[in-house]
Amino acid sequence: MGIKNLSERLSKYSAYYNPASLFAKIGKVAKKVGVKAVHTVLILYYATLDKRLPLKDRALVIAALGYFIVPIDTIPDALPGGFADDTAALVFILKHIRNNLSQETLDKAKRQLSEWFPDTPAPTLPDIKP
């Protein structure tokens, strides 16, 4: 699936995105999805706040985060493996925008992750460094 196809499929989820819903969802599912997935979500969240990120990329990120927030999607979150589709969409978008991410965005995500998981080192994501 290409970025255009994914973008079209995800666009309807943009309406579900808002920071309060995103952080509520993270709070509910952090232990289920794991530190690496939460780190990915945080990178994408902070990317939405970076005005240097192209608007087109921000729109994709917001759609992917909206998809993550909605519990009923391709694979409903309540089912075993229900976050596999969410994680795949988030990672796909992250890889798509990786060259436009600032070090500041990555640092903010890492700091927040350290607050939530103080005893767990932040996962290394070498393939997404700007």
N, C-alpha and C positions, 0 to 999 in steps of 0.2 A: 504494500500500500504506500503510495507516495504522499508527500506532504500536502498536496492539493486535496486529495481524496480525504485524508484524515482531517484537514482543516474544515472541509465541508461538513463532515460527520460530527465534528466537535462543536461547530459554531452555535448550534442550538443550546449548548450547555452554558454559554457565556452568561445568560440571564440568571443562572443559579450562583454565580460567583459574587461573593462579598467577603471581606476579611473576617468578619465575625463568624460567618458560617464555616469558613476555612479553618479557623483556629478551633472552633467547636469540634469539627470533624477530626482534626489532628488529635485533640485531647481524647476522643473516644477510641481511636484506632491505632494510636502510636505503638502500643506493644504488639498488636497484631501484624502491622505492616513492617515494623522494624526501623531501626535507626537510619539505615541507608535510604529508605523510601521517604522518611520524614525529612531527611537532609535534602533530598531532591525537591520535595514540596516547598521547603523553605527557600531554596535557591530560586525556584520559580516565583514564589511570592515576592521576594525582594527584587527580582528582575522587573516585576510589574511597577515597582516604585522608582526605578531608574529611568529617568527621562532620556537618557542616552540610548536606551534600547529602542530600536525602530518600532513605530506604532503597529506595523504588521506583526512583528514578533510578539509584542505585548498582547495583541488580540488573540494570538494562538495560545499564549500562556494562560490568559484568563479563561479561554474555552476549556483548556486541559484541566485547570484547577476547578472549574465548574463541574466538569465530568467527575472529578475526584469527590466533590462534595455530594453529588446526587447518589443516593444509596441504590436506586434501581437503574441500572444501565445494562450494558451488554451481558455482564455476569454480575448479578445482584451481590452486593457486598456481604449479605448475610450467609451466602453459600460458601462452602469450603473453596478456597482459591478465588474468592470473590473480588479480591483486590488485584488479581493478576492483570486484568484489562486496564484498571486504573494506573497501575505501575507502568505498564507497557506504554500507555499514552503519555504519561509524564516523562518517562525516559526518552521517548521518541522526540518530544518537543524540546527537552533539554539538549539533546544532541543537535537538534536543528538550529538552536539559537546559541550554542556554545561559543561561537566566535564573536558574538556580540555581548557576552557577559563581561561585566567589569570585575576587577579584583575586589572592589568595595562590596559588590553584591555577594560574592562568594564569602567574604569575611563576615558580613552581617549574618548570613545563614549559619556559618560555623559558630559564631558567638551565641546565637539563639539556641542552636543544638546543644552547645556546652551547658547552657543554663538548664535545659530540660533533661539532659542525660549527662550529669556531671561526672559520673564514674565510667563513662564510655567514650573512648576516643572517637573523634569525628571520622567517618569513613573517608577513605581517600578515593577521589573520583578523578584519576589522572586524565581520562579521556575528555573531560569537559573544561579543562583550564583554558582561559582565554589566551 
